[in-house]
């Protein structure tokens, strides 16, 4: 499966909300194109998604202040886990550090299946 199929980029907040409503389990990476920590973490997230079930998506939040506010995104990157349409867990990056592979793996293991 191609990377784009495995970890599809969600183009709009409306499409994000639709995907959240329709997926039983969903991991979403919120990231910014200008953030060096997002750029470093994106390949890690995509690689993890390729080796897992197909419930991984990503969304650029460079200019979507409403989405940032709704999900209280304060640090990039941040991964949110939704189950049956509800936000269940979150993995916020550390300011000036970001996230790493081990943090993502631990987070995914702790999310309900």
C-alpha positions, -999 to +999 in steps of 0.1 A: +000+000+000+013+035-009+021+059+019-006+083+007-032+055+011-019+045+045-016+079+061-038+101+040-036+139+043-070+153+053-074+185+033-101+203+054-115+204+089-149+195+076-135+163+061-117+156+094-150+158+112-166+134+087-137+109+091-139+111+129-176+103+127-172+073+104-142+055+118-144+033+149-107+040+157-087+069+143-052+084+150-048+119+136-015+137+135-019+175+138+012+192+124+025+224+109+046+228+077+068+255+093+076+234+124+109+216+123+097+191+149+067+183+127+089+178+097+111+154+117+082+134+131+061+131+100+082+102+085+081+084+118+043+087+119+039+076+083+063+046+088+043+035+119+010+039+100+024+016+072+030-012+097-004-008+114-041-009+107-054+017+083-068+041+109-041+068+106-046+102+091-028+136+092-039+172+089-019+204+084-031+230+108-010+260+096-039+284+092-069+266+108-073+285+140-108+271+147-094+235+145-064+244+167-087+259+193-113+231+191-087+204+198-065+226+220-034+220+199-007+240+217+025+221+205+033+206+172+033+177+165+003+164+184-014+130+178-051+125+188-068+092+192-106+091+185-128+061+192-164+060+179-164+097+172-150+108+206-115+121+215-102+094+239-064+101+243-038+126+231-001+127+227+012+163+228+046+171+215+071+187+239+079+223+233+112+226+214+115+188+213+085+174+194+078+136+195+097+105+188+091+069+176+091+054+212+066+079+224+043+071+194+046+034+200+039+036+237+009+059+229-006+035+204-002+005+227-021+024+255-050+033+232-080+010+235-084-015+207 
